């Protein structure tokens, strides 16, 4: 993919960042002292951190949502009442409580109460139902569950397949005056008369104690449960809130992301708590109401993920696009094509793009505000060569792994040590599968992230692709991320998802892309689009097939669903009214694929 412009960081670029570097170094020194706790009896984590923020800014806004505004003191007191109630009910340190609520203030108040008790919150994906929900519950064996009124129907469908008792099935109202469903216990009503002071248990939570079970997608399609400890919460909160964003009590961070995911829950909320800052949330993301919310809450900092920023760019331009107080933003997954456009249109000074994984032990952050980079990491890492077929890292004759040359994509490995411990999965076998041993020296250990990154220089990384998304065609590796970025440069393409599909008798996977036209299908010139792609991509990377979609399917964290697209490939029989087009060998345009042509392609009548 050598035709893609280089974003390499040079000495000249670094010299221009010296003022920023000078200002951030003291925060790095202070932050590292705070997060690397050496005393095993030192309290830390979510509950303790929130109590410290409450002392620092008791009357400042802690949670903002709709017409509701709760101060740090109010939120802390409500969480304390629930914590004292749970302690009286026999909930103790290490117990798991499953949480099944959509984004709203009482979700976060409940999580604080769980943390103060020393229990563990299992963050159920609120879109889950049926078998997936049962599987997620079985992974963590909760002793109790908290169900929001909005998720009662989904829970009732699977209730008989769980071992949870009615006495520990707590319910949280979504509206005032709502009746408690049969078989549930009213959490707020039963905890209202309990003390509002900090429970002693919150000072008995330490670095290695679990805080959350977060769910990540598994290779079977069912989720895996990741352990997220209080020590990692402290590192994440401090690194982003203090070192990266320098959050203050007069800041407000707006996060329209789902809070069952680490980006919203740990990165964004953690940064706000670190600064004793306001945290504004929304039940669901709305591109049309995004900036009105920002102005309403007097937001200074944004949280984002995936395609969220592009959805904002796609909104009609307005004279109010720059009428806000936002100076910085934190998140991940911002495409290079949208980076400059977002900065220019909305006037945001600092895009603090980050890289991290729920199941990993490393984080990169763009502290120095370079473009198109996830920044650098304060912990050890390496980019190594890997087998393009299996995806496994390669070893030399001495049994050691080999680093890739600077600027070349490589598999990211994160060193596991005292400064970057690996919390792992609830399943120890899964954890062991993700660890590489004796990588560069006997006894060393690294976490295999499964992601491809590029070293831009001066320790700065650039995300290239998920290893499972990269495919191989005609003996060449093709990065779906880079193909998507080129497609999005075309004025007639609004959305693009690239992936590899199989053609019978061909070596590797052929390139395919699902695209959403900016206007209508009738205005899309397929011959011109093919010429556009050929001029900007190597021959092996030009998509052989195009699928036209009116709307893309995305996850709750603004990422595209690729599994179904790969499975359906270019078979017009399973695509309904979504047309698919093929670039046939020797032709100069894409042609419509019908059942007969698809059969001919799979039957080997075309020499690909």
N, C-alpha and C positions, 0 to 999 in steps of 0.2 A: 504493500500500500504506500509506496514511496511518493506517489503524486500528492498525497495529503500534505498541506503546508505544515512546516515545523513550528512548534511553539516553544522551542528550546530557550532556556533562560541563560542570558549572557552576563559577563562581568559588568557591562554597561547598565543592564537592567537592574542588577543587584545594587550597584552604586547609587542609582536613583532611588532605591528603597531604603537607603541608610537611615533617614529620619524616622521612617516607620519601624525599622529594626531597633533603633535606639529606644523608642517608646515602648516596644513590646518586651524587650529583654528583662526589665525589672518585674514585669508581670509573670514571665516564665519562671524566674528565680523564686518568686513568692509562691506561685502555683505549685511548683515541684516540691517545695517544703510542706505545703498543705496536704498534698495527695499521697506522698510516700510515707505512710504512717508506720512507725517502727514499734510503737508500744501496742501490744496486742489487746490491752485493756482500754485503748482510746476509743470512745464512742464515735461513730461516723454513720454516714448513710442518709437516706431520704428523710426519715422522721427527725433525726437530730439536726440535719441541715436546715429543715424548715423551722425548727424551734429557734435556731440561731438567727435566721432571717426575720423571724417574728420579733425577736429582741431588738434587732437593728431597725426595723421599719414597721412597728405594730399597726399603725393606722393607714399605712400605704396600701394601695390596691393589690391584692394577691391574685384574685380570679375575676375575670370579666367575661360575661356571656349574655348576649341579648340585653335585657334591662337590668340584669343582676350584676352587682359589684360588691365583692366581699373583701374585707381587709385581711391582712395577715393574721391579726388577732382573732377575727371572727372564724376564719378557716381553721386555725390551730385549735380553737376552743371546740368547734364542732367535731373535728377529728379526735380530740381527746375524749369527748363523751362516748363516741363509738368504741374507742380503744378500751376505756374502762369497762364498758358494757361487755365487750368480748372477753376481757380478762375474767370477768365474773361468770361468764358462760363456759369457761374452761379452755378458751382458745389460747394457745401458748406459742412460745418461740419455736420456729421451724415448721409449724402447721401450715398447710397450703389452703388458701381460700381462692376459689375460682371467681373471677370478676367478669360479669356479662352485662355491661352497660355501654350505651353510646356516649359520645362526647357531651359532657355537661359538668357543671361544677361538682356535683355530688360524686361523680366518678373519681375525681382527684382527691376529694375529702376522704372517700372510702380508702383509697390507696394509702393515704397518709396514716389512717388509723391502723391498717394492716401492718405498715412499717413500724409504727410505734409499739405495737405488741411484740414485734419480732417475727411475725408470721410472713408468709410469702404469697404475693399476689400472682395468680395465673391469669394472664391477660388474653382472654378469649377473643378471637376475631368476631366482631358483631355481625358479620355477614354469614357466619357458619350456621349450618343446620344439619340435621340428620346424622349420617355416619361420620362426617368430618367433625362435628361437634362432640359426638360420643368418643371418638378417637382422641381428641384434644384433652378431654376430661380424664380419660383413662391413663394418659401419659404421666399425669402429675398426681393422681389419687388424692383429690382435695377432701378435707374434712368438712368443708362448708362451701356454700356458693352465695354470691350476692347477685341478684337478677334485677335489672331495671324493668320497670313496668312495660317499656317498649319492646323488651325481648322475652316477655313471659310466654307468648305463643310458641316461639322457637324452642324454649327450654321445656315446655310441657310436652312437646312432641317426643323428646328423648328421655324424659324424667324416669320412666320405668326401666331404662337401660343403664341407670347409674345406681350407685350405692348410697346416695345422699339422703339423709333423713329430713323430714319436714321441719324438725326443730332447728336445723341448721341450714335451712333454705331461706335466706333473708331477701326481702323485697324492698326496693327503693321506688317511691312514687315518682312519676314524671310530671304530674300536675297536682296542685293542691286539691284536697277533697276526694281524691281517688280512693276507691274501696280496696282493701287488702284482698288479693285473690286467695281462694281456698288453698290450704296447704303451704302457705308462705307466712313468714314472720316479718312484721313491719320493723325494719332496722332503725329508722329515725324515731318512730314513736316509742320504741322500747329503750332507746338509749338517751332520750331527752333529759331524764332526771339524773343522769350520772355526772360526776365531777368534770369540770372543764379545765383542770390543771394538767400539766404534762405528766404522763404516767412514768414511774421509775423505770419501766421496761424499755423506754426509748433510749435510755442511757446504758442499756445492756445489749445493744446491737453493735457488732464489730465488723471489721474489714472483710472477713471471709464469710459472713452470714449472707444467705441468699435474700435478695430483695424481690425480684420478679422471676417468673417463668415466662419467657417470650417465645412466640412460635415463629418458625421459619419454614419455608417450603421444603419438602422432602423429595427425593428422586421418585418415590412411588406415587406422588401426588397428594399424599397425606402429610400434615405438618409434623415437624420435630420440635421438641421443647428445649429451649436454651436457658441455662442458668445465668442470671444477671445479678451479681453480688453487690452488696452495699459498697464495697471498696471500689468496684468499677463505676457505680453511680457517682461516688465522690470524685473519681478521676475525670469522668465525663463532664460532670457539672462544673468543676473547677477549670478544666482545660478550655471549655467553650465559654463559660460565663465570665471567667476572670481573664484568662490569657488571650483568647481569640476576640471576644466581643467587648470586654471591659464593661460589663453590665453594671448599672447603678440603680439606686432606688427610684429615680425619676424616669427610668426606661420602662417601656411596655413592649412585650414581645407578642406578636399575633401569630397564632398557629391554627390553621384550618385543617391540619392533618389528623388522621385517626390516631387516637391516643393508646390503642392497643399495640402500636408499632414503636420501635425504639427511637426513630427520628423525632416524632412528636413528644413521646413520653419522657425519654431520657435526655436527648440532645436539647430540645427546645425548652421543656419545663425545667430541666436541670439548670440550664443557663439562666433562666429567670430567677430561680430560687437562689442561685449563687450570688446574684446581684441584689437580692431582696426587691426584685422588680415585679411589675405587673405582668400577668399572663392572660391574654385574651384568646378565647377559643370559640369555635363554632360547631354546631351539630354536624353539618356537612359543608363541604367546600362549595362556594358559589363565585364563579368568575365575575358575574355581573354586579355582585354586592361587595366584592373584595375591598375595593378602595374606599367605599363608603364606610365599611367597618373600620378600616385603618384610620380614617379621619375621626370617626366617632370615638374610638378608644385612645386617640392621640398616640398612635403606635410609632415607635422609633426603630423597631427591629422586626424582621419577618422570618418566619420559618417556612421552608419549602421542601418539596421532594419531586423527583421525576419530572413529569410534563407540566406541572402546575404553572411554571413561569411562561411556558409557551401558550397555555390557555389564556393567560392574561394578555400576552402580546397580541393574540388573535382577536381580542375585544376591539370594538371600534375606537379609534383615537378620540380623546376628549381634551378640552382645554384644562380639565382638572387633573390630568395625568400626573402632574408634578405638584399638585396641591396636597402635600402630606409632609410629615416630619420624619420619614424613614431614611436612615443613613446607612444601615447595615442589614445583612440578611445571612441566615445560616441554614444549611441543608445539604442535599446531595442530588446528583442526577441532572444537573443543568447542562444542556447540550451546548457545544461551542457555537453553533449557529444562532442560538438564542441569547447568548451571554452579552455580547455587545449591544444587541437590540434592546434588551431589557434595561441595561445601564443607561443607554442613551435616551430612551423614551421616558422612563420613570425617574431618572435622576438619582438612582441609588448609588452611593459612593463605594461601598465595600461589599462584594459578594464573597462571603466566607464559605466557599464550597468545601465540603468535607468528604472523607471516605471512611467508612467503618462498616462492620457487619455485626448483627446481633450475636452470631455465634463465634466471633473472632476476639482477638486481644489487641488489636492495633487500630489507631485512628490517625488520619492525615487531616490537616486543616490549613486553609489558605490564609495564613496570618498576614502575609505581606501584600495581599490584594493583587496578585498577578492574575492575568486572564487565562482561562481554559486549563486550570490545574487544581488538583485537590490539595495542593500545598505540601507541607512536609510533616514528618512524624518525629516525635521525641523518643520513640522506642526503636529497637533494631529491626531491620527488614532487609530482604534481598529479592531480586528478580532473577529467576533461574530458567534454564532451558527445560522444555517439556516435550513429551511425545504427542504429536499432533493427532494421533489416532485415539489413544487411551486417555490423554490428558494428564497422565502421571508425570511427575518430575523425573528427569533423566539423571543417571549417575555415570561417572567416568570409570575407567578401569580400576581406580583406587577406591571406588565405592562412594565417592563424594559427588555432590551436585555442583553444577557449573552455572555461574552467573552469565547473563546475556550482556553484550556490549551496551554502553550507554546510548540511549535513544531508541533501542530496539524493544519491542514488547516482550515481556517475560512473565512467568507465573509468580505472583506475589506470595512470599513466605514471610511470616511474622515470628520473630524470635520470642520464645517463651522463657521468661526469667522472673526474678522477684519484682522487677518494675513493670512487667507486662505478663501477669499470670493468665492462664487460660481457664475460664470458668467452665466451659464445655457444655455438653448436653445432659439431660436427665438420664439418658442411656449411656453408660460408660463405654460401651462398644462403639457407638457413634463417635464419641470423643476421641478414642484411640485411633480410629480410622482417619481422623483429620490431622494427626500429629506425624510429622516427619522427624526421624531420629538420625543422629550422626550425619548431619547435612554437610557441614564444612569441617567439623572436628569431632572426635569421639565424645559422646555424651551430650552434645548440643541437641536442642529440640526446637522445632519450628511448626507453626500452625499453617496448614495449606488452605489459603483463602479461596482457591478456585477462581480467582480473578486475574485478568491480565492487565498490567500497568506498564507505563513507559517512564523512564527516568529522564526528566527534562533538564536536569542539571541542578546543582546546589541543593540536592536532596529533595527536590520537588517532583511529585509524581503526577501522571496523567492517566485517568482511567481509560482503558482501551475496550474491554469487553468482558462479559462473563465467559469463562472457559467453555461452558455448555452452549453458548450462543455462537461462538466462532466456528466456522465450518471450513472444510477443505475441498477445493475443486480444481481439477487438472493439476494436482500436485502442489497447489498454492493455498496458503491460509487466507481466509477472508474474514475481516472483522465486520460484524453486523452493525456495530456502532458507527463505523466510518462510512459504510454504505448509506445508512440512514441520514447521516449528516450531509452527504452530497445530495441525496434526493430532496432534502428539505431546503436546499439552496435554489431549487427550481421554483419559479413563481407560481406554477400551477399545482404544486403539491403542498397540502396543508399538514398532513400527518404521514408518517412512514414507519413501517416496521419490517426489518429485513430478517431473513432466516434461510436455512438451507433445507432442500427437499431432495428426495431420492428419485432418480430415473433408472428404471431397470436396465442393467447391463453397463451402467456408467460408474466410473471410479469417483468416490466422494459424494458430495451433495451439491446440487445445482442451486444457484442463487435465486431467491424469490423475495418479493416485497409486497406487502399489503399497503396500499396508499389511499388516502382520502383527498380527492381533488379540492383545490381552493374554491373553485366555482362549480361548474357542472362537468359531467363526463364528456358532454358534447364539445366543450371548449378545449379538451386535452388533445394535443397533437402528439400521437405516439411516436411518429417518426422523429420529430424534433426532440422529444424526451430521450429517445435512444441515443441520438447524436450528442445531447447534453451529457449523458452518463458516460459515453465512450470517451469524451474529451477530458473527463475528470477522474475516471477510475481505470485501473488496469483491466485487461480483457477478462481475467478470471473473476473479477468482482462485479461486473455489470450484470444485474439481475436478468435471468432468462425468462422469468415469469412475473407478471404483475396481477395482483388481486385488487379490485376496486371495492372499497368499503365506504358507506355513507358516514359511519361512525365507528371508531375503534373501541374495542373492549379493553378496559383498564382495571387494575386492582385498586383497592382502597388507598394505596400509597402512590398512585399515579404512575404505575408501571404497566407495560403492555402484556397481555396474555399471549404468549407465543406457542404454548404447547398445542393448543387446538389448531392453530394456523399451520404448524409443521405437520400435524397428523392429516389434515385435509388436503394439504399440498395443492396441486392444480387440478383436482378432480371436480369438474363442474356439476356433477350429480349431487354433491353434498353442500354446495354453496348457496342454494336458494337463488335469490335474485342478485347475487353479487357476481358480476362478470369477471372472468380471468383471461389474461392475454399472455401470449408466448412470443418470444423472439426466436424464430426458426433459423437454423444455420443458412447463411448466405443471403438472408433478407435484410431489409433496412428499416423495418418497423416492427411493432408488436401487432399480432393478429389475434382475434377472438378465438378462444378455445371452446369447442363443443365436445360432446361425448366421443365422436369419431376421432377428432384430432388428438384428444387425450389418450385414447387407446393406441393410436399410431405412435405417439411419442413414447409411451411405455413399452410398446412392442418393438422398439429399436429401428423404426423406419427413418429416423433422422439421426445423422451422425453428430452427436454432441461430444 
